[in-house]
Amino acid sequence: MFKHLFRTLALTLCLVFSSSASEAQGLGGVRVDTPEAVSNPKPDGDDFLLPLPCGLSMAFRIIFIPERGHLSDFKTTFGTNAKKVNIGDDVYVSSDFNGKHEDYISSSLSISDLPPKYRDVADKIRASFTYDDYNRQLYLIGKYELSVGQYEAVMNGNCALNNKSSYPAVDISWYDAVAFTEKLMTHVLRNNPDALPFSPDDPDLVGIVRLPTEEEWEFAARGGHMTDSDQLAVNDFFPMDEDSGLADYAIYDDEVNPPPTGPNRIGTRLPNQAGLHDTIGNVDEMTMSNYHMVFLDREHGSNGGFSRKGGGFRDRIPNIYSGARREALFFFKDGPGRYTDLGVRFVISSANLGSPAKEAALSDEYAKLKESNEHFEVTEGIDVKEQIRFLRYLTERETEEKFRNKYAELIQQLETMENEGIAAVEFEKTSVRGKINALINRLMLLRNTRVLLNLHDYKLEILSNDIEARTSGRLKPAPDASQTEKKTRQNEINALKKEIQKVGESRKDFESSYALMRENYNALLSEIIAREDLIDDQIVMVLQDIKGDSFMSRELRKNLATVKDNIDFVSNGGNPADIPREKLEDFSREG
């Protein structure tokens, strides 16, 4: 119970001493940031360093993408589900048009494009995980947010450092950030051109420093290649060390302690799996992507301002999710949009085509792929597979055996369905029979999710009872108890409250999942009524597919009976949204 307390105390001491070590004493006793604190306060052998003026540098991390070549890309989930969160007397609801959506990410760089001294580093990183022949493509992203010292050195030639030089550069506009990349590229190409990536086959193709796209930023912020595809799809944050809390990774308003009055120095918190610091909290970060609303699980066509990501020191949990996305303005009435809680980190990439020679080579590659009809998409999942992956992830993090056993039971049920081929039918299929199977599948997922919600409620009840016992029950310290015993009891209560917060956040995710699955179920019922003339015959065919005396066959027939009742209800003019939850989760009879 005290593991996290000691972890936090140790981290605090490290930050105090590292802060002292990263600053030098200036005239008059004023502390002055060192070049290391401004450029790379937490150096690592895998860092890619780009030289800046004034003897400074900018550290980048290599991010691999699970793809096979220039004409391949990686499909994954971006954004986050709409969430309802109580904050004091206020209720925060993230907009549906900021929600989850599927999109693709790719890159034009490969290991051979890196400067020679970094190719071994990239090979070592790639060897630390296995994707067969994937991960040939990569991009580089800033290890930290742009610091004040870096900004002043490049933009104004100001090499003087002070006690604010290692803080993130804020109150700069999107246009200032673009101008920074122009000046930085000009400096590097003039003084250290070999420090940039280049194409061995085309000397005109050089790596460029620019703002990240929203997809590049979010993929890296979730942990990139160091986070498996299951976690990328379900996590609001990158996977954190089990001994650490959110405050070990982010500077934000936790609603418990006094809110931060401003950002902290770059790199004071722990990095994510990809080695990036402050991707959540501290300051929001710019992207080069225009802000689009999310509509029907895709980005809407309307172009707005630009997307800002990651949340800042003023934000609470909903706005610091890795997938959280908000719109920032290019311009206010009085000039370019500048925010005191908005900074930037950059990426290094290259041109997709760049020259007639490369365009011709890619055209030939495309022709060969088209002829062979090779399918390059890496991730193409169905809901049941995602549910299995999520349950396995929960099992790995669950400490209580009874919950682990329950997760294992649910996984076994879903795997049985998958092996029998029932869950492989997606609801998007146009046939009535496919949609009936999809409805059966949705009922199973709804029931399993309800079980998980009940388990979370049970765990919250146990934790609340534990707190009650320590505050007014049998474990409450006696009036004459020592201060040490009282402090120990209070520490236990604080740890239980944090666990309640963590379980509560997990439960909200399941509530969101349940709501989305219910929406899909309602939509399918509405669609299937359009071919009412085919329904009865197709139900008979589905019934033939699931005949038998096995446990799974009996369960599927119960689901089918419920589906038939729901179809009859909608056929008679009922609204799918009016079907009571109990009617969906009642599997007590066989049709």
GUVOMI-312290 format. One line per 4 residues: their letters; for each residue x, y negated, z of C-alpha. Coordinates in steps of 0.001 Angstrom, whole numbers, plus 500000, padded with zeros to 6 digits. Layout:
N
A> X/Y/Z ~ ...
//
This chain:
591
MFKH> 500000/500000/500000 ~ 502931/497687/500750 ~ 504801/498528/497534 ~ 503365/495609/495577
LFRT> 503974/493215/498528 ~ 507656/494100/498672 ~ 507863/493960/494864 ~ 506452/490423/494859
LALT> 508771/489339/497689 ~ 511790/490751/495840 ~ 510748/489016/492635 ~ 510351/485703/494493
LCLV> 513854/485994/495942 ~ 515237/486840/492482 ~ 513583/483795/491000 ~ 514999/481547/493731
FSSS> 518549/482811/493247 ~ 518326/482971/489434 ~ 517052/479390/489403 ~ 520037/478315/491461
ASEA> 522431/480237/489228 ~ 520975/478790/486017 ~ 521403/475161/487054 ~ 524516/473094/487670
QGLG> 524941/470257/490132 ~ 524872/466853/488402 ~ 525894/463393/489495 ~ 524139/462098/492568
GVRV> 523038/465595/493578 ~ 520508/465946/490737 ~ 520318/469500/489432 ~ 521019/469857/485713
DTPE> 519963/472830/483592 ~ 522764/474819/482009 ~ 522850/475758/478295 ~ 522078/479349/479330
AVSN> 518949/478280/481224 ~ 517798/476252/478220 ~ 518579/478916/475597 ~ 518443/482416/477080
PKPD> 518072/482607/480881 ~ 517574/486400/480847 ~ 520087/487649/478235 ~ 519845/491174/476865
GDDF> 522073/493112/474495 ~ 519169/493563/472076 ~ 518597/489817/471630 ~ 518939/488209/468193
LLPL> 520586/484793/468672 ~ 520222/481872/466279 ~ 522737/479019/466827 ~ 521348/475530/467465
PCGL> 523056/472135/467723 ~ 524825/471138/470962 ~ 526120/474656/471575 ~ 522624/475932/472319
SMAF> 520911/478946/470780 ~ 517435/480423/470318 ~ 516854/484046/471351 ~ 514563/486289/469305
RIIF> 513359/489863/469732 ~ 513024/492422/466956 ~ 509443/493650/466462 ~ 508907/496737/464314
IPER> 505592/497382/462551 ~ 504276/500958/462044 ~ 504346/500883/458241 ~ 506291/502548/455442
GHLS> 507365/499711/453171 ~ 506584/496334/451664 ~ 503273/497536/450230 ~ 502164/499158/453473
DFKT> 500494/497463/456427 ~ 499236/498294/459909 ~ 495575/498112/460893 ~ 494749/497420/464529
TFGT> 492338/495547/466802 ~ 492829/491887/467625 ~ 490959/489527/469951 ~ 489028/490528/473055
NAKK> 485462/491427/473930 ~ 483106/488742/475160 ~ 483283/488738/478948 ~ 481092/487287/481670
VNIG> 483174/486250/484655 ~ 482037/484499/487828 ~ 484440/481750/488860 ~ 483227/480105/492052
DDVY> 479828/478640/491277 ~ 480482/478692/487540 ~ 479995/481491/485043 ~ 482511/481780/482224
VSSD> 481431/483567/479059 ~ 483928/483948/476248 ~ 482132/483377/472987 ~ 481120/486258/470772
FNGK> 482722/484370/467895 ~ 486077/484715/469682 ~ 485631/488489/469937 ~ 487384/491647/468813
HEDY> 488003/492250/465146 ~ 490116/494546/463025 ~ 492858/493133/460847 ~ 496180/494025/459299
ISSS> 499783/493063/459957 ~ 502883/493574/457848 ~ 506309/492027/457276 ~ 508736/491434/454424
LSIS> 511926/492087/456459 ~ 513702/495397/457008 ~ 516825/496475/458920 ~ 519023/496048/455834
DLPP> 518029/492362/455686 ~ 519468/491606/459128 ~ 522988/490169/459585 ~ 525386/493152/459861
KYRD> 526025/492784/463602 ~ 522307/493219/464359 ~ 521671/496290/462203 ~ 523045/498673/464838
VADK> 520902/496932/467456 ~ 517807/497415/465291 ~ 518672/501072/464660 ~ 519039/501615/468402
IRAS> 515653/500010/469074 ~ 514006/502083/466366 ~ 515601/505267/467717 ~ 514023/504659/471135
FTYD> 510599/505683/469820 ~ 509356/508065/467118 ~ 507098/507149/464216 ~ 508541/509564/461651
DYNR> 509359/507395/458636 ~ 507332/504436/459877 ~ 508778/501188/461206 ~ 510880/500291/458215
QLYL> 509569/496738/458382 ~ 510154/494186/461126 ~ 509991/490540/462074 ~ 511696/488463/464760
IGKY> 509823/486449/467373 ~ 511046/484029/470014 ~ 511912/485625/473320 ~ 510768/482482/475121
ELSV> 508674/479412/474526 ~ 510610/476553/472889 ~ 512388/474601/475643 ~ 512685/470839/476010
GQYE> 516463/471057/475628 ~ 516183/473003/472363 ~ 513613/470567/470998 ~ 515693/467493/471868
AVMN> 518887/468977/470408 ~ 517298/469789/467043 ~ 514899/466870/466630 ~ 516913/464012/468145
GNCA> 520497/465270/468340 ~ 520295/464763/472107 ~ 522759/467115/473786 ~ 522352/465739/477325
LNNK> 520642/468245/479615 ~ 518691/467390/482739 ~ 516600/469221/485317 ~ 513645/469452/482903
SSYP> 515522/470809/479878 ~ 514628/474449/480569 ~ 510884/473771/480761 ~ 508699/474566/477728
AVDI> 508345/471711/475256 ~ 504751/470433/475432 ~ 502898/467327/474306 ~ 504102/467989/470759
SWYD> 501780/468284/467793 ~ 501462/471124/465326 ~ 503157/468845/462793 ~ 506036/468234/465238
AVAF> 506500/472004/465491 ~ 506600/472355/461691 ~ 509062/469436/461460 ~ 511218/471225/464055
TEKL> 511449/474319/461844 ~ 512496/472169/458871 ~ 515297/470478/460839 ~ 516388/473764/462395
MTHV> 516546/475549/459026 ~ 518515/472656/457534 ~ 521019/472807/460417 ~ 521458/476583/460289
LRNN> 521795/476774/456490 ~ 524374/473990/456604 ~ 526429/475326/459523 ~ 525665/479045/460114
PDAL> 523877/480486/457065 ~ 525108/484018/457850 ~ 523156/483937/461122 ~ 519863/484298/459241
PFSP> 518459/487475/457683 ~ 519029/487773/453941 ~ 518183/490163/451149 ~ 521171/492276/450003
DDPD> 519497/492624/446594 ~ 518510/488996/446156 ~ 520760/486263/447610 ~ 518052/483633/447109
LVGI> 515829/485318/449704 ~ 516831/484027/453129 ~ 515087/484420/456458 ~ 512933/481461/457469
VRLP> 512002/480119/460893 ~ 508299/479256/461117 ~ 505267/479345/463389 ~ 503816/482841/463898
TEEE> 500528/483957/462433 ~ 497901/484813/465023 ~ 498363/488518/464206 ~ 502169/488368/464562
WEFA> 501856/486549/467884 ~ 499241/488879/469352 ~ 500850/492119/468166 ~ 504126/491113/469841
ARGG> 502364/489746/472946 ~ 500639/493121/473480 ~ 504047/494816/473473 ~ 504469/495441/469722
HMTD> 506141/498704/468770 ~ 506749/499511/472460 ~ 502992/499819/473094 ~ 501205/502770/471499
SDQL> 498213/502201/469226 ~ 495747/503406/471881 ~ 496864/500740/474355 ~ 496930/498088/471609
AVND> 493253/498777/470941 ~ 491955/498820/474522 ~ 494221/496642/476675 ~ 493528/493006/477459
FFPM> 497158/492715/478533 ~ 500261/494680/477670 ~ 500781/497677/480012 ~ 502352/496404/483231
DEDS> 504655/498128/485666 ~ 502505/499882/488262 ~ 504447/498187/491070 ~ 503805/494711/489653
GLAD> 500821/492400/489535 ~ 499704/489819/487019 ~ 501470/487047/488948 ~ 504784/488798/488282
YAIY> 504244/488226/484556 ~ 502245/485004/484292 ~ 501912/481481/485669 ~ 498170/480808/485856
DDEV> 495348/479764/488172 ~ 494618/482895/490198 ~ 491768/481188/492144 ~ 493405/482329/495412
NPPP> 496489/480165/495747 ~ 496652/476428/494974 ~ 496587/476068/491166 ~ 499909/475291/489438
TGPN> 500454/471588/488743 ~ 502416/472295/485591 ~ 504347/474957/483676 ~ 507479/476587/485037
RIGT> 510869/477038/483405 ~ 511070/479513/480541 ~ 511762/483111/481496 ~ 510926/482960/485209
RLPN> 508475/485855/484978 ~ 508916/489477/483918 ~ 508951/490276/480174 ~ 506532/492552/478356
QAGL> 507602/495851/476782 ~ 508997/494049/473730 ~ 511164/491794/475906 ~ 509070/488620/475505
HDTI> 508596/486243/478430 ~ 505549/484067/479178 ~ 503270/485362/476415 ~ 500513/485093/479016
GNVD> 500224/481968/481120 ~ 502704/479100/481560 ~ 501654/477247/478384 ~ 499371/478094/475491
EMTM> 501197/478660/472206 ~ 500596/477447/468654 ~ 500172/479654/465622 ~ 500267/478807/461944
SNYH> 496858/480440/461472 ~ 493756/478397/460943 ~ 491109/479185/463528 ~ 488305/481393/462210
MVFL> 485230/482442/464125 ~ 484675/486203/464431 ~ 481531/487370/462701 ~ 480379/491021/462434
DREH> 483776/492361/463580 ~ 485712/490315/461020 ~ 487055/486808/460749 ~ 484514/484335/459395
GSNG> 485438/482443/456229 ~ 485214/478972/457787 ~ 488637/477344/458314 ~ 488911/475088/461373
GFSR> 491777/473837/463504 ~ 494603/476209/464421 ~ 494552/479152/466833 ~ 496215/478734/470225
KGGG> 497085/481867/472164 ~ 498172/483153/475551 ~ 496634/480681/477991 ~ 498483/478272/480248
FRDR> 499064/477253/483837 ~ 495591/475664/484104 ~ 493792/478776/482865 ~ 492189/481603/484757
IPNI> 492169/485268/483806 ~ 489664/485209/480911 ~ 491774/482720/478951 ~ 495141/484433/479433
YSGA> 494209/487763/477881 ~ 496618/488623/475071 ~ 493628/488729/472733 ~ 492078/485478/473978
RREA> 491856/482945/471162 ~ 490877/479300/471185 ~ 490819/476499/468654 ~ 493216/473541/468856
LFFF> 492842/470367/466815 ~ 495346/469179/464258 ~ 494189/465599/464836 ~ 492389/463512/467435
KDGP> 490925/460099/466732 ~ 494125/458407/467890 ~ 496548/460641/465993 ~ 497986/464181/465794
GRYT> 496662/466538/468442 ~ 499019/466920/471398 ~ 498298/468900/474576 ~ 500162/468934/477880
DLGV> 499613/472689/478217 ~ 500428/473748/474639 ~ 503880/474803/473453 ~ 505248/477079/470757
RFVI> 507488/480055/470027 ~ 508730/480811/466534 ~ 509216/483806/464258 ~ 511762/484624/461587
SSAN> 510458/486270/458435 ~ 511063/486117/454699 ~ 509217/485559/451453 ~ 507047/488423/450165
LGSP> 508110/487997/446536 ~ 510642/485214/446329 ~ 512080/486016/442914 ~ 511043/487570/439583
AKEA> 513338/490538/440312 ~ 511629/491395/443583 ~ 508176/490820/442116 ~ 508978/493230/439285
ALSD> 510282/495851/441760 ~ 507128/495615/443850 ~ 504944/495841/440747 ~ 506685/499092/439791
EYAK> 506219/500423/443322 ~ 502542/499494/443231 ~ 502046/501268/439911 ~ 503614/504448/441275
LKES> 501469/504336/444414 ~ 498331/503775/442380 ~ 499205/506711/440158 ~ 499905/509018/443111
NEHF> 496870/507676/445034 ~ 498959/507829/448201 ~ 497133/506512/451250 ~ 499287/504303/453459
EVTE> 496940/503205/456197 ~ 498426/504294/459520 ~ 495482/503983/461874 ~ 492017/505021/460891
GIDV> 490184/505994/464051 ~ 486641/506894/464993 ~ 484925/505982/468227 ~ 485282/509405/469846
KEQI> 489034/509437/469260 ~ 489367/505985/470777 ~ 487303/507143/473763 ~ 489611/510138/474269
RFLR> 492687/507928/474053 ~ 491233/505469/476537 ~ 490381/508235/478999 ~ 493909/509636/478733
YLTE> 495316/506187/479419 ~ 493093/505863/482503 ~ 494162/509330/483654 ~ 497833/508339/483536
RETE> 497184/505333/485800 ~ 494668/506951/488181 ~ 496055/507968/491584 ~ 493016/509788/493022
EKFR> 492709/513431/491975 ~ 488886/513468/491918 ~ 488824/510700/489322 ~ 491596/512371/487283
NKYA> 489574/515593/487255 ~ 486459/513751/486097 ~ 488372/512070/483286 ~ 489761/515482/482265
ELIQ> 486224/516896/482139 ~ 485041/514064/479901 ~ 488070/514445/477639 ~ 487360/518168/477265
QLET> 483752/517476/476280 ~ 484764/514895/473682 ~ 487528/517111/472269 ~ 485040/519965/471898
MENE> 482749/517680/469932 ~ 485648/516532/467790 ~ 486807/520096/467089 ~ 483320/521134/466018
GIAA> 483265/518214/463586 ~ 480191/516538/465077 ~ 481925/513327/466133 ~ 483733/512878/462826
VEFE> 480614/511419/461197 ~ 480841/507620/461345 ~ 477787/505443/461649 ~ 478828/503454/458561
KTSV> 477974/506385/456289 ~ 474981/505655/454142 ~ 473253/509025/454331 ~ 470366/509453/456755
RGKI> 471866/512680/457975 ~ 475138/510943/458740 ~ 473317/508249/460676 ~ 471411/510809/462710
NALI> 474691/512480/463655 ~ 476106/509055/464486 ~ 473155/508358/466807 ~ 473794/511666/468591
NRLM> 477419/510657/468983 ~ 476457/507237/470384 ~ 474241/508876/473025 ~ 477142/511023/474197
LLRN> 479420/507980/474431 ~ 476748/505969/476256 ~ 476325/508741/478822 ~ 480075/509142/479327
TRVL> 480513/505397/479740 ~ 477679/505332/482277 ~ 479481/508066/484247 ~ 482650/505948/484217
LNLH> 480697/502893/485396 ~ 479220/504952/488249 ~ 482708/506151/489178 ~ 483925/502565/489303
DYKL> 480940/501594/491474 ~ 481753/504453/493830 ~ 485390/503357/494019 ~ 484353/499739/494699
EILS> 482068/500978/497479 ~ 484900/502962/499083 ~ 487255/499984/498902 ~ 484613/497657/500362
NDIE> 484007/500122/503210 ~ 487768/500210/503865 ~ 487820/496415/504152 ~ 484761/496485/506423
ARTS> 486494/498993/508691 ~ 489535/496719/509003 ~ 487573/493525/509603 ~ 484716/494573/511866
GRLK> 484789/498357/512110 ~ 486847/501040/513728 ~ 490169/499837/512276 ~ 489758/496225/513430
PAPD> 492698/495244/515662 ~ 491903/494985/519363 ~ 491789/491447/520862 ~ 495062/492118/522661
ASQT> 496782/493641/519610 ~ 500263/492410/518773 ~ 500847/489874/516023 ~ 502705/492550/514048
EKKT> 499667/494845/514132 ~ 497333/491995/513126 ~ 499625/490996/510269 ~ 499845/494603/509112
RQNE> 496056/494877/509087 ~ 495726/491613/507125 ~ 498259/492830/504551 ~ 496212/495999/504130
INAL> 493062/493913/503611 ~ 494797/491714/501005 ~ 495996/494804/499130 ~ 492465/496252/499139
KKEI> 491052/492977/497797 ~ 493540/493046/494924 ~ 492547/496635/494162 ~ 488870/495594/494173
QKVG> 489685/492824/491691 ~ 491544/495272/489445 ~ 488757/497889/489549 ~ 486165/495161/488984
ESRK> 487982/493920/485870 ~ 488179/497475/484554 ~ 484461/497907/485178 ~ 483701/494753/483190
DFES> 485559/496252/480245 ~ 483380/499360/480423 ~ 480269/497170/480664 ~ 481362/495410/477477
SYAL> 481999/498757/475774 ~ 478571/500013/476831 ~ 476898/496869/475493 ~ 478686/497172/472134
MREN> 477764/500846/471775 ~ 474157/500046/472640 ~ 474135/497316/469954 ~ 475491/499822/467409
YNAL> 472843/502345/468434 ~ 470059/499763/468021 ~ 471389/498696/464624 ~ 471495/502307/463411
LSEI> 467888/502895/464486 ~ 466810/499840/462498 ~ 468746/500968/459424 ~ 467489/504538/459421
IARE> 463814/503483/459336 ~ 464357/502119/455829 ~ 464454/505746/454575 ~ 461666/507085/456750
DLID> 460670/509513/453985 ~ 463925/511457/454458 ~ 464114/511523/458232 ~ 462150/514716/459038
DQIV> 463986/516874/456491 ~ 467381/515571/457618 ~ 466576/516213/461281 ~ 465843/519836/460370
MVLQ> 469235/520082/458607 ~ 471049/518552/461582 ~ 469256/521021/463852 ~ 470569/523888/461725
DIKG> 474110/522537/462113 ~ 473940/522562/465916 ~ 472078/525826/466501 ~ 473605/528340/468892
DSFM> 473798/529097/472609 ~ 477062/527320/473425 ~ 477026/524536/476026 ~ 477868/521934/473396
SREL> 475118/523117/471038 ~ 472537/522829/473800 ~ 473754/519350/474741 ~ 473614/518185/471124
RKNL> 470053/519472/470714 ~ 469039/517493/473806 ~ 470629/514406/472256 ~ 468791/515053/468989
ATVK> 465459/515251/470824 ~ 466157/511869/472404 ~ 467136/510415/469017 ~ 463901/511705/467463
DNID> 461842/510051/470229 ~ 463696/506768/469690 ~ 463151/506959/465905 ~ 459422/507556/466456
FVSN> 459291/504557/468784 ~ 460886/502234/466213 ~ 458817/503722/463357 ~ 455671/502748/465256
GGNP> 456755/499122/465393 ~ 458852/499145/468549 ~ 462007/497065/468950 ~ 465174/499180/469532
ADIP> 466271/496684/472196 ~ 463114/497512/474194 ~ 464045/501189/474657 ~ 464766/501567/478399
REKL> 468228/502714/479384 ~ 466710/505723/481126 ~ 465226/506891/477803 ~ 468702/506917/476267
EDFS> 470465/508634/479133 ~ 467827/511280/479911 ~ 469208/514569/478562 ~ 467112/516822/480762
REG> 465111/518508/477997 ~ 465818/520292/474724 ~ 463837/519489/471564
//
